[in-house]
């Protein structure tokens, strides 16, 4: 039996401006059970964004960046929207290069990718969203981080969406805190780490290239969904993946960590 892979991605810090679709309609978003909480989050963000000193601490920006963020947040209910895959920009999304995927790969991407969002909880690539500024680690309501607020609701949403063969968890720690992997049915959950050889032969974690590497990996996964969703074949798929920068999957470095199988790519 074929099981689709679930691929979890973070949003981007930067977001494209404008849009060619009507303003936000919560009822049009995926995971409708999150809409009540989404409305409260949007209201709170708008209110706090009218208080520059409070918003500066909340959003973690200042100067011109803060001024733009305040306008985006206050007006997000009336500004044009874009599909999430077009709204989110940055290194990982540039590496994914969604528009260059073929139709089958785009279909796989749209069906199997879920993007964690501090404001919306979780969205699909085709969900129409406005430009906004809010980190998952920000304390927006009840002195709780967005991740803590969303965790029980997003977990329930993911658990009731479908059964998954393989979960590809490409989330950084801040966004991993927005769901409870132990409550999601799957055969295996993979996380990834990119390493390179440092001084004295010591292996060090790559930070600069990590987002681009994840983007390239996502392209490889959506090009091979039947294999990417199989716990028996997924690792074979990775042996065929070599990033242009020279990072190669090393199965001998694979470890089990907190209920996940951590896969290592080494340069």
N, C-alpha and C positions, 0 to 999 in steps of 0.2 A: 504494500500500500504506500502510495506517495504522500509524504507529508511536506508541506511548505516550510522553508526555513523562516524563522523570525529574526529580522536584523534590526537591532536597536541602535539608533544614532543620537548624538546630541545635536542641538541646534547650533547656529553659529553666533558668535558675539556680534559680528557685523551683519547688517541686513540691508537688502536693496530698498531703494525708495520708490514711491509711487505705486502704480498698479493700474490695471485695465478692467478690473471687476468691481462690482458694487461693494459698499461697506460691509463690515462683518455681520454675518447672520449665524448666531451660535447653533441654531438648529441644523445648519448645513454641515457642521463639522462631524468628523468621525467620533465615536465614543460618546454618544449623546448623554449617557449617564453622568458625564462630567460637567454638563452645562450649568447646573445650579451653582457649583463651585466656581466655574469659569466666570460667571456673572459677578460673583462676589469678589473674585480676584481683580477683575477689570475695574470694578467700582473702587476698590481700595487703591489700586495703582493710580487711577485718575485723581483721587483725592490727595494722595501723598505727593503726586507730581505737581500739585499746585502750591506746594510748600518747598521752595528751592533748597533750603538748608537741610530739611529732612530728606529730600529726594537725593541730594548729593551723597549722603551716607548710604542710602538705600541702593542707589544705582551704581555707585563706585566710579563715577566720572565727574568731571568739573569743566568749567570754562565753556567753550563753544559746544563741546560734546554734550555737556549737561543741558545746555539751552535747547539743543535739537531733540534730546531725549525727552525733555519735559513736554515739548510741543507734540511729539509723536504719541506719548502716553496719554495726554489729556484729550487728544483728538482721535484716538484709535477707533472709536465707535463710529466715526463719520468719514474716515479716509478710505480711499480705494484699497482693494485687497489684491493679493497675488497668491498663486499656489505656493504652499510652504517650500517646495523644492526650488522655486524661483526667488522666494523671499530670503531664504537663508543663503548666505554667501560665505566666502572665506576659503582657507586652504583645503579643507577636506572636501567641500562641495565643488570647488574648482577641479579637484582631482577626480571626483565622480563624473563631472561633465555630463550631466543628465541628458542634455540635448543631443549629444553624440551617440547615445545608446540606440540600438535598433528597436523596432516596435516590440518584439518579444521581451527584450531586456527592460524596456520601460514598463511594460505590463507587470513583469516580475517585481520591479522596484516599487511600483505603486501599490501592489498587493501585499508585499512582504516587509516593507520598511515601516518602522514606527519611530517618530522623532519625539524625544522627550522635551517638554517646554515648561519653563517656570511659570508662564502665564496661562497656558492652555492644558497643562498636564501631559497630554500625548496627542499628537496629530499624525495624519497620514500625509504623504507628499503632495497629494492633490487638494488638500483642504485649503480653502481661501482664507488667508489671514492678513491683518494689517501690519504695518511696521510698528514695533514697540521696543522697549528696553527694559529687561528684567532678567536677572540671573537666577538660576535654580537655587543658589545658596542664600539669596536675599530673604530677609525677614519681613514679609509683607503684611501678614495678618496673625493676630494672636501671639505675637512674638515667636513665631515658628518659621523656619525656613520654608520656602516653596516646596522643597523636596519632602519635608516632613508632612506638610499639608496634603500633598498629592499622593503620598505613598500608599495608604490603604485603598484609595479610590482607583488609582492607576493599576495597582496590583489586581484588584477585582475585575477591572475592565479587560486586562490582558488575559486573565484566567478564564474568562467567559467568552473570549473572542473565538478561539479555535484551539485544537490540539497541535502541538508543534513537535516535529522530529528533532530539529536542532535549533537552538537559539544562539545567534551570533551577537554577543554582548560587546559592542564597541563603545560603550559609555565610559567617560571619565568618572572618577569617584563622586564628584558633585552630583552628577545625574543618576548614577547607580543608586544613590540614596532615595530616589523617587519611586522605587518599586521593590518588592520582596520576591526575589527569584525562587525561593524555596516553595512558594505557593503557586508557581506556574508549571503546568504539566508539559514535560518535554523529555526526550531521551537523553539529551546531553546539552550543556551550555558551555560555549567556548568564549573565552576572553583572549585577547592577543597582547603581546608585548614585542617591541622592536628593540633589539640590542646591537651594539657594535663593540668591537674590540678596542679597548683603551690602552693606556700606558701599562706596561708590564703584563699584557695579555688579559687584563681584567675586563670583564664584560660590564658595560654601562648602558643604562636605559637611554634610548633616543628620545629627545623631547622636540627638537626642531622639526624633524621629518615625520613625526608620529601621525599627524593629521593627514598629510599627503599619502602616507603609506596606507592608512585606513581607507582613504578614498579609493586607491587603486585596488585594494582587497575587495571592497564593495562591488566594484565593476566586475571583478572575477566571479564573485558569488552570484550576482544576478544573471550572468551569462551562462551559469550552470546550475539552475535552481534545483533540478531533480537530484543532483549529487550533493549540493550544499545543504539540502534538507534531509539527507540520509546519514544517520550516525555511523553506519558501516562504511560509507564511501567518502565522507567529508574530508578526512585526512589525506586520502589519495588525491583529492582535488587540489590540496595545498602543495603537493609535491610538484604540480605543474605551474605553480605561481612563482614568478620571479619579478620583483619590482625593478624598474629601470635603474634605480640607484644601487641595485645589487643585493638587496635583502632577500634571503632565502629561508624557507621553513626548515627548522631543525627539530625533528620529532624526538631526538634524544634529550632535548632540553624541556620537553613538555612536563608540566607539574599539575597536581591537583591542589586547588586553593579555594577554600570556602565554598565548596559545592560546585565549583567550576573547573573546567580543564583549561589551563593557561597555555596557549600556543606561542612559541617563540620564533621570531624571524630575526636572523642574524646576518650582519654584514661583516 
